[in-house]
Amino acid sequence: MVLVATTSVIPAFAQSTGRIEGALFDVQGGAITGAKVTATDEAKQIVARETTTGVGGVFQLQPLLPGTYAVKIEGKGFKTVNRTNLVLDPNQIMNLGNLTMEIGETRETVSVTAEAPTVETSTAQRGFVLTSRQVTENSLNGRDFQSLMRTLPGVVSNDTSDFRLAFNNTDSMNVNGMRGSNNNFYLDGSINTDVGANDGQYTQLSMDAVGEFREQTNVFNAEYGRNPGILLSATMKTGSRQFHGTA
């Protein structure tokens, strides 16, 4: 009798993910450990990630898909802290800095509604984001969302006219003096560059499917170090609990 061992493999789908981090202290400056930290996707109204503060009060919520989040922090003997309207872009590391918890009952809440930090201090990466609204509401001759890259600093194009119908082309943009063949394209966290020729994409999104895209121009993390040019990370639109109907 022959026994055959089989392994069931569940396919993994990559996504462009980011991280929200920070450190928690009391009003006297002492680090708070063991506090519960929760990230809720505001559009979907679901808890995306949970963790607890560790040594030095440090916490990291990862991986998180691009979106708008509310961060809730709960600790025994302290007022609950809420941070809302935190917009996380693809591959972004958002550092909330040092957060302070006040002594009080957990049912008491300190809510802060403010814009997320605009400077990424956790890495030396430099990037620019074009949102879904910018993609869909700008008139583009040829309906190629990559045309919007020409609005970003350091980007020039070898297109001979404003009409662009290249679609899967990746090397018609030169950024900061680099060759177009040095550009690297990702789609939802997976490499989308034709690695054989370095001049095209495996999959080209229509404008209506683009969630947003982020262009990083220098000092890439190790996982994005294949090409020395730009890294363009595009994401597809996702659903939410909002319903848009017609009368």
Backbone as JSON, one array per atom type, in Angstrom:
{
  "sequence": "MVLVATTSVIPAFAQSTGRIEGALFDVQGGAITGAKVTATDEAKQIVARETTTGVGGVFQLQPLLPGTYAVKIEGKGFKTVNRTNLVLDPNQIMNLGNLTMEIGETRETVSVTAEAPTVETSTAQRGFVLTSRQVTENSLNGRDFQSLMRTLPGVVSNDTSDFRLAFNNTDSMNVNGMRGSNNNFYLDGSINTDVGANDGQYTQLSMDAVGEFREQTNVFNAEYGRNPGILLSATMKTGSRQFHGTA",
  "N": [[0.84, -1.19, 0.0], [0.53, 2.17, -0.86], [1.06, 5.31, 0.48], [0.04, 8.54, -0.14], [0.98, 11.77, 0.36], [-0.66, 14.79, 0.51], [-0.79, 18.3, 0.02], [-2.7, 21.03, 0.82], [-2.99, 24.05, -0.75], [-3.53, 27.41, -0.21], [-4.16, 30.08, -2.24], [-2.42, 33.18, -2.18], [-3.21, 36.59, -2.27], [-1.69, 39.48, -3.26], [-1.54, 42.79, -1.87], [-1.38, 46.35, -1.98], [-0.07, 47.63, 0.83], [-0.08, 49.41, 3.95], [1.01, 51.07, 7.0], [0.13, 52.01, 10.31], [1.48, 53.7, 13.01], [2.78, 54.46, 16.31], [3.36, 55.92, 19.59], [2.54, 55.51, 23.05], [1.77, 57.44, 25.9], [1.47, 58.52, 29.36], [0.21, 61.45, 31.13], [2.34, 62.25, 32.61], [4.49, 61.52, 31.19], [5.25, 58.88, 31.19], [5.65, 55.66, 29.7], [2.98, 53.72, 28.37], [2.06, 50.45, 28.58], [0.48, 47.55, 27.18], [-1.99, 48.58, 26.41], [-4.98, 48.53, 24.47], [-5.17, 48.78, 20.99], [-6.97, 49.76, 18.2], [-7.75, 49.65, 14.77], [-10.12, 50.94, 12.63], [-11.77, 50.59, 9.57], [-13.18, 53.29, 8.13], [-14.91, 53.6, 5.94], [-15.9, 51.06, 5.38], [-16.73, 50.31, 7.86], [-15.63, 48.32, 9.53], [-13.53, 46.44, 11.73], [-10.21, 46.59, 11.07], [-7.65, 45.97, 12.01], [-6.02, 44.94, 15.03], [-4.07, 45.54, 18.0], [-1.71, 45.61, 20.76], [-0.08, 47.95, 22.93], [3.44, 47.91, 23.28], [6.71, 47.49, 24.71], [7.95, 50.57, 25.84], [5.64, 51.8, 25.1], [5.07, 51.58, 22.42], [3.31, 51.0, 19.34], [2.15, 49.17, 16.47], [0.12, 49.03, 13.67], [-0.53, 46.82, 11.32], [-0.67, 44.57, 8.45], [-2.24, 47.23, 6.57], [-4.78, 48.04, 4.3], [-4.99, 50.59, 1.72], [-6.9, 53.44, 2.65], [-9.4, 55.15, 4.7], [-9.07, 55.62, 8.11], [-10.06, 55.05, 11.54], [-8.55, 55.31, 14.63], [-8.6, 53.73, 17.69], [-7.86, 53.85, 21.11], [-7.56, 52.07, 24.07], [-7.2, 51.86, 27.54], [-6.79, 50.49, 30.79], [-8.01, 52.4, 33.45], [-7.68, 54.77, 32.14], [-8.81, 57.47, 30.03], [-10.51, 56.78, 27.01], [-8.99, 57.08, 23.82], [-9.6, 58.54, 20.71], [-8.75, 58.72, 17.33], [-9.61, 60.07, 14.32], [-10.44, 60.05, 10.76], [-8.06, 59.38, 9.37], [-6.16, 59.22, 6.68], [-4.81, 56.74, 4.81], [-2.35, 56.08, 2.5], [-1.29, 54.06, -0.37], [1.33, 51.82, 0.51], [2.23, 53.5, 2.51], [3.79, 54.6, 5.53], [2.44, 55.64, 8.32], [3.1, 57.73, 10.89], [1.9, 58.46, 13.99], [3.11, 59.73, 16.01], [3.89, 60.75, 19.41], [1.38, 59.88, 21.59], [-0.95, 60.93, 24.06], [-2.5, 59.72, 26.98], [-5.14, 60.44, 29.18], [-5.81, 60.26, 32.69], [-8.68, 58.56, 33.85], [-12.1, 57.35, 33.51], [-12.79, 54.47, 31.48], [-15.03, 54.73, 29.94], [-15.13, 57.36, 29.34], [-14.25, 59.52, 26.71], [-11.73, 60.83, 24.63], [-11.76, 62.56, 21.79], [-10.2, 63.14, 18.7], [-10.3, 64.85, 15.79], [-8.6, 65.23, 13.02], [-6.3, 66.19, 10.39], [-4.25, 63.7, 8.88], [-0.71, 63.08, 9.5], [1.35, 64.86, 7.24], [3.93, 64.49, 6.5], [6.09, 61.87, 6.04], [7.77, 60.42, 8.49], [8.93, 58.06, 9.28], [10.39, 56.73, 7.35], [12.82, 57.34, 4.72], [11.68, 57.63, 2.31], [10.31, 59.23, -0.57], [7.34, 60.41, -1.89], [4.43, 60.86, -4.02], [0.91, 61.26, -4.2], [-1.87, 60.5, -6.23], [-5.27, 60.81, -6.2], [-8.33, 58.81, -6.39], [-10.42, 60.49, -7.09], [-9.09, 62.59, -8.39], [-8.18, 61.2, -10.61], [-10.55, 60.34, -11.94], [-12.02, 62.68, -12.36], [-10.59, 64.46, -13.86], [-10.13, 65.6, -17.15], [-8.77, 63.57, -19.53], [-6.89, 63.24, -22.37], [-7.22, 60.58, -24.24], [-7.7, 58.9, -22.18], [-5.9, 57.69, -20.38], [-4.67, 56.99, -17.32], [-2.05, 57.35, -16.53], [-1.19, 59.66, -17.67], [-1.47, 61.68, -15.84], [0.81, 61.64, -14.37], [2.53, 63.48, -15.36], [1.99, 65.79, -14.05], [3.4, 65.77, -11.77], [6.29, 66.56, -9.7], [9.52, 66.62, -11.24], [9.0, 64.91, -13.35], [9.12, 64.09, -16.74], [7.99, 63.67, -20.13], [8.26, 61.66, -23.07], [6.3, 61.75, -24.91], [4.85, 62.84, -27.93], [2.61, 64.41, -28.22], [-0.34, 65.75, -26.56], [-2.2, 63.8, -26.6], [-2.57, 60.62, -25.36], [-2.3, 57.24, -25.74], [-1.08, 54.97, -24.86], [-1.36, 53.05, -22.92], [-0.34, 50.19, -21.81], [2.27, 50.9, -21.69], [5.39, 51.62, -20.08], [7.77, 53.02, -20.14], [7.77, 55.59, -21.15], [7.98, 57.75, -19.54], [10.24, 59.85, -17.91], [11.95, 60.24, -14.93], [13.43, 62.44, -12.73], [15.78, 62.42, -14.25], [16.33, 59.75, -14.8], [16.39, 56.74, -16.83], [13.61, 55.65, -18.86], [13.27, 52.91, -18.89], [13.95, 52.18, -16.38], [11.81, 52.38, -14.74], [9.37, 51.16, -12.39], [6.48, 49.29, -11.95], [3.66, 48.62, -9.93], [0.74, 46.72, -9.12], [-1.89, 46.64, -6.97], [-0.12, 45.7, -5.0], [1.4, 43.68, -6.19], [4.04, 42.98, -8.5], [3.84, 44.62, -11.61], [5.22, 45.08, -13.84], [6.5, 44.24, -17.02], [8.94, 42.12, -16.8], [10.67, 41.09, -18.61], [11.16, 42.82, -20.74], [11.01, 45.35, -19.66], [9.35, 47.45, -20.43], [6.62, 47.56, -20.45], [3.3, 46.81, -19.06], [1.8, 44.06, -17.36], [-0.93, 44.07, -16.76], [-3.29, 46.5, -17.54], [-5.01, 49.1, -16.04], [-8.3, 50.46, -16.41], [-9.42, 53.87, -16.36], [-11.68, 54.09, -14.78], [-11.46, 52.07, -12.95], [-9.37, 52.62, -11.29], [-8.27, 53.07, -8.02], [-6.42, 54.73, -6.56], [-3.16, 56.13, -7.17], [0.3, 55.95, -6.34], [3.35, 57.6, -6.56], [6.65, 56.88, -6.02], [9.85, 58.22, -5.6], [12.46, 57.92, -4.7], [14.92, 56.26, -2.57], [13.93, 53.55, -1.94], [12.17, 51.0, -0.1], [13.45, 47.69, 0.71], [11.9, 45.72, -0.56], [11.08, 46.9, -2.88], [13.18, 47.32, -4.58], [13.98, 46.64, -7.18], [14.26, 48.15, -9.62], [15.95, 51.23, -10.31], [14.58, 53.56, -10.92], [11.47, 55.2, -10.89], [8.84, 54.19, -8.62], [5.69, 53.18, -9.25], [2.73, 52.69, -7.72], [-0.28, 51.32, -8.13], [-3.71, 51.06, -7.16], [-6.77, 49.18, -7.1], [-10.24, 50.14, -7.11], [-12.26, 49.7, -4.18], [-15.09, 48.32, -2.41], [-17.62, 49.86, -0.24], [-19.67, 50.73, 2.63], [-21.33, 52.71, 1.85], [-24.16, 53.74, 0.01], [-25.12, 54.49, -3.23], [-27.7, 55.76, -4.82], [-30.31, 56.32, -7.29], [-32.93, 58.63, -7.83]],
  "CA": [[0.0, 0.0, 0.0], [1.32, 3.4, -0.98], [0.41, 6.48, 1.03], [0.42, 9.76, -0.84], [0.71, 12.96, 1.18], [-1.02, 15.96, -0.29], [-0.81, 19.57, 0.75], [-3.65, 22.0, 0.28], [-2.37, 25.38, -0.8], [-4.47, 28.51, -0.4], [-3.45, 31.16, -2.93], [-2.37, 34.48, -1.49], [-3.33, 37.72, -3.19], [-0.94, 40.61, -2.71], [-2.2, 44.08, -1.85], [-0.55, 47.47, -1.53], [-0.43, 47.8, 2.23], [0.64, 50.42, 4.72], [1.12, 50.85, 8.45], [-0.06, 53.13, 11.23], [2.26, 53.43, 14.21], [2.88, 55.56, 17.25], [3.78, 55.55, 20.95], [1.52, 55.94, 24.0], [2.33, 57.9, 27.17], [0.55, 59.21, 30.26], [0.47, 62.9, 31.19], [3.63, 62.46, 33.26], [5.56, 61.11, 30.27], [5.58, 57.47, 31.32], [5.13, 54.82, 28.63], [1.85, 52.87, 28.75], [2.11, 49.17, 27.89], [-0.7, 46.7, 27.3], [-3.23, 49.24, 25.98], [-5.55, 47.98, 23.24], [-5.22, 49.74, 19.88], [-7.81, 49.21, 17.13], [-7.92, 50.45, 13.55], [-11.39, 50.65, 11.97], [-11.97, 51.17, 8.24], [-14.35, 54.14, 8.27], [-15.83, 53.42, 4.82], [-16.53, 49.74, 5.47], [-17.2, 50.15, 9.23], [-15.17, 47.05, 10.07], [-12.23, 46.49, 12.4], [-9.2, 46.1, 10.14], [-6.47, 45.45, 12.7], [-5.93, 45.2, 16.47], [-2.79, 45.23, 18.61], [-1.52, 46.22, 22.07], [1.18, 48.68, 23.04], [4.51, 47.11, 23.85], [7.76, 48.19, 25.46], [8.05, 51.97, 25.44], [4.34, 52.28, 24.64], [5.05, 51.59, 20.95], [2.37, 50.11, 18.68], [2.11, 49.17, 15.01], [-1.06, 48.41, 13.07], [-0.13, 46.42, 9.97], [-0.77, 45.44, 7.28], [-3.51, 47.92, 6.36], [-5.03, 48.46, 2.93], [-5.25, 52.03, 1.6], [-8.25, 53.82, 3.05], [-9.54, 56.12, 5.78], [-9.17, 54.83, 9.33], [-10.19, 55.61, 12.88], [-7.73, 54.56, 15.59], [-9.14, 53.8, 19.04], [-6.91, 53.35, 22.1], [-8.22, 51.84, 25.35], [-6.31, 51.39, 28.6], [-7.44, 50.45, 32.1], [-7.74, 53.57, 34.27], [-7.43, 55.94, 31.29], [-9.85, 57.83, 29.09], [-10.32, 56.25, 25.67], [-8.53, 58.06, 22.83], [-10.05, 58.28, 19.34], [-8.22, 59.54, 16.25], [-10.41, 59.74, 13.15], [-10.12, 60.67, 9.46], [-6.65, 59.13, 9.05], [-6.12, 58.72, 5.3], [-3.59, 55.97, 4.58], [-2.09, 55.87, 1.08], [-0.58, 52.8, -0.63], [2.72, 51.68, 0.95], [2.59, 54.57, 3.43], [3.98, 54.36, 6.96], [1.92, 56.82, 8.99], [3.53, 57.81, 12.29], [1.07, 59.4, 14.73], [3.94, 60.38, 17.03], [3.62, 60.42, 20.81], [0.0, 60.13, 21.98], [-1.1, 61.03, 25.52], [-3.76, 59.27, 27.58], [-5.45, 61.08, 30.45], [-6.4, 59.39, 33.71], [-10.14, 58.68, 33.9], [-12.86, 56.14, 33.25], [-12.68, 54.04, 30.09], [-16.2, 55.18, 29.18], [-14.86, 58.72, 28.9], [-13.52, 59.47, 25.45], [-11.1, 62.04, 24.07], [-11.77, 62.39, 20.34], [-9.44, 64.12, 17.93], [-10.53, 64.77, 14.35], [-7.58, 66.1, 12.42], [-5.66, 65.62, 9.22], [-3.13, 62.82, 9.15], [0.58, 63.72, 9.24], [1.64, 64.99, 5.81], [5.33, 64.15, 6.3], [6.4, 60.52, 6.49], [9.01, 60.52, 9.26], [9.46, 56.74, 9.62], [11.32, 56.32, 6.3], [13.35, 58.44, 3.9], [11.04, 57.58, 1.01], [9.6, 60.43, -1.03], [6.31, 59.99, -2.82], [3.3, 61.74, -4.32], [-0.29, 60.46, -4.39], [-2.98, 61.0, -7.01], [-6.42, 60.11, -5.67], [-9.33, 58.33, -7.34], [-11.19, 61.65, -7.57], [-8.27, 63.29, -9.37], [-8.11, 60.38, -11.82], [-11.82, 60.24, -12.65], [-12.65, 63.97, -12.63], [-9.78, 65.23, -14.8], [-10.29, 65.21, -18.56], [-7.5, 63.09, -20.05], [-6.95, 62.95, -23.8], [-6.77, 59.21, -24.42], [-8.18, 58.17, -21.01], [-4.81, 56.92, -19.76], [-4.43, 57.67, -16.04], [-0.64, 57.67, -16.38], [-0.96, 61.03, -18.13], [-1.42, 62.56, -14.67], [2.16, 61.66, -13.81], [3.23, 64.67, -15.84], [1.71, 66.88, -13.13], [4.22, 65.58, -10.57], [7.64, 67.14, -9.81], [10.61, 65.81, -11.75], [8.55, 63.97, -14.39], [8.99, 64.56, -18.11], [7.5, 62.62, -21.01], [8.7, 61.73, -24.47], [5.13, 61.78, -25.79], [4.95, 63.95, -28.88], [1.41, 65.22, -28.14], [-1.1, 65.56, -25.34], [-2.99, 62.57, -26.72], [-1.79, 59.46, -24.91], [-3.04, 56.0, -25.83], [-0.03, 53.95, -24.73], [-1.93, 52.06, -22.03], [0.54, 49.35, -21.0], [3.65, 51.39, -21.77], [5.96, 52.07, -18.79], [9.07, 53.69, -20.28], [7.66, 56.89, -21.82], [8.16, 58.78, -18.52], [11.56, 59.93, -17.3], [11.81, 60.91, -13.64], [14.7, 62.84, -12.11], [16.91, 62.11, -15.13], [16.52, 58.31, -14.99], [15.84, 56.18, -18.05], [12.27, 55.12, -18.73], [13.33, 51.46, -18.64], [14.21, 51.97, -14.95], [10.57, 52.53, -13.98], [8.82, 49.93, -11.82], [5.05, 49.44, -11.74], [2.99, 47.61, -9.11], [-0.72, 46.76, -9.1], [-2.41, 45.99, -5.76], [0.94, 45.07, -4.22], [2.17, 42.72, -6.98], [4.76, 43.63, -9.59], [3.05, 44.67, -12.83], [6.14, 45.42, -14.92], [7.0, 43.14, -17.85], [10.35, 42.08, -16.4], [11.51, 40.66, -19.72], [11.53, 43.95, -21.6], [10.99, 46.59, -18.86], [8.73, 48.55, -21.19], [5.17, 47.42, -20.47], [2.63, 46.26, -17.9], [1.01, 42.85, -17.6], [-2.33, 44.45, -16.7], [-3.5, 47.94, -17.57], [-6.3, 49.47, -15.49], [-9.04, 51.57, -16.98], [-9.53, 55.0, -15.43], [-12.81, 53.88, -13.87], [-11.11, 51.04, -11.97], [-8.25, 53.06, -10.46], [-8.56, 53.64, -6.71], [-5.47, 55.83, -6.52], [-1.81, 55.61, -7.38], [1.36, 56.64, -5.61], [4.65, 57.58, -7.21], [7.8, 57.05, -5.14], [10.94, 58.64, -6.48], [13.82, 57.62, -4.22], [15.16, 55.55, -1.31], [12.89, 52.55, -1.8], [12.36, 49.87, 0.81], [14.12, 46.58, 0.04], [11.0, 44.95, -1.41], [10.81, 47.62, -4.12], [14.48, 47.77, -5.07], [14.39, 46.01, -8.44], [14.67, 49.17, -10.58], [16.34, 52.46, -9.6], [13.8, 54.71, -11.35], [10.33, 55.45, -10.02], [7.91, 53.11, -8.3], [4.3, 53.61, -9.33], [1.87, 51.67, -7.12], [-1.7, 51.58, -8.39], [-4.65, 50.19, -6.48], [-8.11, 49.16, -7.68], [-11.28, 50.59, -6.21], [-12.91, 48.69, -3.35], [-16.44, 48.7, -1.99], [-17.83, 50.42, 1.09], [-21.05, 50.63, 3.08], [-22.11, 53.81, 1.31], [-25.02, 53.36, -1.1], [-25.41, 55.6, -4.12], [-28.85, 55.4, -5.63], [-30.9, 57.37, -8.1], [-34.35, 58.82, -7.53]],
  "C": [[0.89, 1.25, 0.0], [0.49, 4.57, -0.44], [0.93, 7.72, 0.32], [0.03, 10.95, 0.01], [0.41, 14.13, 0.25], [-1.09, 17.18, 0.59], [-1.78, 20.52, 0.07], [-3.06, 23.39, 0.37], [-3.44, 26.42, -1.05], [-3.74, 29.66, -1.07], [-3.51, 32.46, -2.16], [-2.41, 35.59, -2.52], [-2.66, 38.93, -2.55], [-1.79, 41.88, -2.78], [-1.18, 45.13, -1.46], [-0.97, 47.8, -0.1], [0.43, 48.88, 2.88], [0.63, 50.09, 6.19], [0.82, 52.14, 9.18], [0.66, 52.78, 12.53], [2.3, 54.66, 15.1], [3.38, 55.05, 18.59], [2.82, 56.21, 21.93], [2.14, 56.27, 25.35], [1.22, 58.48, 28.05], [0.96, 60.67, 30.36], [1.8, 63.21, 31.87], [4.81, 62.05, 32.37], [5.96, 59.66, 30.37], [4.92, 56.65, 30.22], [4.03, 53.92, 29.17], [1.92, 51.59, 27.91], [0.8, 48.42, 28.1], [-2.01, 47.36, 26.93], [-3.69, 48.65, 24.65], [-5.68, 49.06, 22.19], [-5.96, 49.08, 18.71], [-7.89, 50.18, 15.97], [-9.2, 50.0, 12.86], [-11.44, 51.35, 10.61], [-13.26, 51.97, 8.27], [-15.36, 53.93, 7.14], [-16.59, 52.11, 4.94], [-17.13, 49.49, 6.86], [-16.88, 48.76, 9.77], [-13.82, 47.27, 10.73], [-11.2, 45.82, 11.49], [-8.02, 45.45, 10.84], [-6.52, 45.83, 14.18], [-4.53, 44.84, 16.96], [-2.78, 45.81, 20.02], [-0.18, 46.93, 22.1], [2.22, 47.82, 23.75], [5.49, 47.95, 24.67], [7.91, 49.61, 24.93], [6.75, 52.55, 24.95], [4.15, 52.25, 23.14], [3.98, 50.62, 20.42], [2.49, 50.25, 17.18], [0.88, 48.41, 14.55], [-0.72, 48.1, 11.63], [-0.48, 44.94, 9.74], [-2.17, 46.05, 7.17], [-3.62, 48.3, 4.89], [-5.22, 49.97, 2.87], [-6.69, 52.33, 1.96], [-8.22, 54.87, 4.14], [-9.87, 55.37, 7.06], [-9.45, 55.7, 10.55], [-9.4, 54.71, 13.82], [-8.28, 54.82, 17.0], [-8.17, 53.14, 20.01], [-7.6, 53.27, 23.46], [-7.22, 51.28, 26.35], [-7.01, 51.46, 29.94], [-7.02, 51.65, 32.94], [-7.5, 54.84, 33.48], [-8.65, 56.21, 30.42], [-9.5, 57.26, 27.71], [-9.93, 57.38, 24.71], [-9.0, 57.62, 21.45], [-9.36, 59.25, 18.39], [-8.95, 59.14, 14.97], [-9.89, 60.45, 11.9], [-8.64, 60.55, 9.13], [-6.59, 58.47, 7.68], [-4.78, 58.06, 5.04], [-3.46, 55.67, 3.1], [-1.36, 54.54, 0.87], [0.88, 52.86, -0.18], [3.16, 52.76, 1.93], [2.8, 54.04, 4.85], [3.6, 55.64, 7.68], [2.31, 56.77, 10.47], [2.71, 58.88, 13.0], [1.85, 60.11, 15.83], [3.6, 59.91, 18.43], [2.2, 60.85, 21.18], [-0.1, 60.08, 23.51], [-2.48, 60.56, 25.96], [-3.93, 59.92, 28.94], [-6.08, 60.08, 31.42], [-7.9, 59.63, 33.77], [-10.79, 57.35, 33.66], [-12.77, 55.79, 31.76], [-13.89, 54.48, 29.26], [-16.09, 56.64, 28.76], [-13.95, 58.68, 27.68], [-12.97, 60.83, 25.08], [-10.98, 61.81, 22.57], [-11.01, 63.52, 19.67], [-9.72, 63.87, 16.45], [-9.58, 65.76, 13.69], [-7.02, 65.42, 11.19], [-4.49, 64.75, 9.66], [-1.82, 63.56, 8.89], [0.89, 63.73, 7.75], [3.09, 64.64, 5.49], [5.57, 62.76, 6.87], [7.76, 60.53, 7.17], [9.65, 59.17, 9.55], [10.45, 56.22, 8.59], [11.81, 57.56, 5.57], [12.71, 58.46, 2.52], [10.32, 58.9, 0.7], [8.59, 60.02, -2.07], [5.21, 61.02, -2.96], [2.1, 60.86, -4.66], [-1.29, 61.21, -5.26], [-4.21, 60.16, -6.66], [-7.37, 59.66, -6.77], [-10.12, 59.5, -7.92], [-10.4, 62.42, -8.62], [-8.21, 62.53, -10.68], [-9.4, 60.47, -12.62], [-12.4, 61.59, -13.04], [-11.8, 64.88, -13.51], [-9.99, 64.7, -16.21], [-8.92, 64.83, -19.12], [-7.68, 62.67, -21.5], [-6.35, 61.56, -24.04], [-7.16, 58.31, -23.26], [-7.13, 57.22, -20.44], [-4.42, 57.62, -18.47], [-2.97, 58.03, -15.83], [-0.3, 59.07, -16.87], [-0.82, 61.99, -16.96], [-0.04, 62.59, -14.03], [2.92, 62.9, -14.24], [2.94, 65.9, -14.98], [2.6, 66.82, -11.89], [5.63, 66.14, -10.78], [8.64, 66.14, -10.37], [10.25, 64.87, -12.88], [8.48, 64.68, -15.74], [8.6, 63.38, -18.98], [8.07, 62.79, -22.4], [7.54, 61.61, -25.44], [5.2, 63.01, -26.69], [3.7, 64.84, -28.89], [0.71, 64.97, -26.82], [-1.97, 64.31, -25.4], [-2.12, 61.37, -26.35], [-2.69, 58.23, -24.93], [-2.07, 54.82, -25.74], [-0.49, 52.78, -23.88], [-0.86, 51.27, -21.26], [1.99, 49.81, -21.01], [4.14, 51.89, -20.41], [7.21, 52.93, -18.95], [8.99, 55.03, -20.99], [7.8, 58.05, -20.84], [9.59, 58.7, -17.97], [11.46, 60.77, -16.04], [13.2, 61.17, -13.06], [15.91, 62.39, -12.93], [17.14, 60.63, -15.36], [15.9, 57.87, -16.31], [14.44, 55.64, -17.8], [12.24, 53.63, -18.43], [13.64, 51.15, -17.18], [12.95, 52.09, -14.11], [10.03, 51.17, -13.54], [7.35, 50.16, -11.48], [4.51, 48.27, -10.91], [1.48, 47.82, -9.21], [-1.22, 45.96, -7.91], [-1.34, 45.16, -5.05], [1.78, 44.05, -4.96], [2.84, 43.44, -8.14], [3.96, 43.5, -10.88], [3.9, 45.04, -14.04], [6.52, 44.15, -15.7], [8.51, 43.05, -17.65], [11.25, 41.6, -17.52], [12.01, 41.81, -20.56], [11.61, 45.28, -20.84], [10.35, 47.75, -19.62], [7.2, 48.46, -21.22], [4.64, 46.83, -19.18], [1.87, 44.99, -18.28], [-0.48, 43.2, -17.67], [-2.43, 45.96, -16.68], [-4.9, 48.26, -17.08], [-6.98, 50.54, -16.34], [-9.14, 52.67, -15.94], [-10.6, 54.75, -14.37], [-12.5, 52.87, -12.77], [-10.03, 51.49, -10.99], [-8.76, 53.62, -9.13], [-7.72, 54.88, -6.49], [-4.12, 55.26, -6.9], [-0.79, 56.54, -6.75], [2.67, 56.49, -6.36], [5.73, 57.84, -6.17], [9.04, 57.25, -5.99], [12.34, 58.28, -5.97], [13.78, 56.84, -2.92], [14.03, 54.54, -1.05], [13.21, 51.56, -0.69], [12.89, 48.69, 0.0], [13.2, 45.83, -0.91], [10.69, 45.63, -2.73], [12.1, 48.03, -4.83], [14.91, 47.2, -6.4], [14.94, 47.03, -9.44], [14.97, 50.48, -9.84], [15.53, 53.69, -9.99], [12.67, 54.99, -10.38], [9.62, 54.14, -9.67], [6.51, 53.68, -8.35], [3.43, 52.46, -8.83], [0.42, 52.08, -7.33], [-2.56, 50.6, -7.61], [-6.01, 50.28, -7.17], [-9.12, 49.63, -6.64], [-11.86, 49.42, -5.43], [-14.27, 49.21, -2.9], [-16.46, 49.3, -0.6], [-19.3, 50.24, 1.45], [-21.93, 51.76, 2.54], [-22.89, 53.34, 0.08], [-25.35, 54.59, -1.93], [-26.56, 55.17, -5.04], [-29.35, 56.58, -6.43], [-32.4, 57.45, -7.79], [-35.21, 58.37, -8.7]]
}
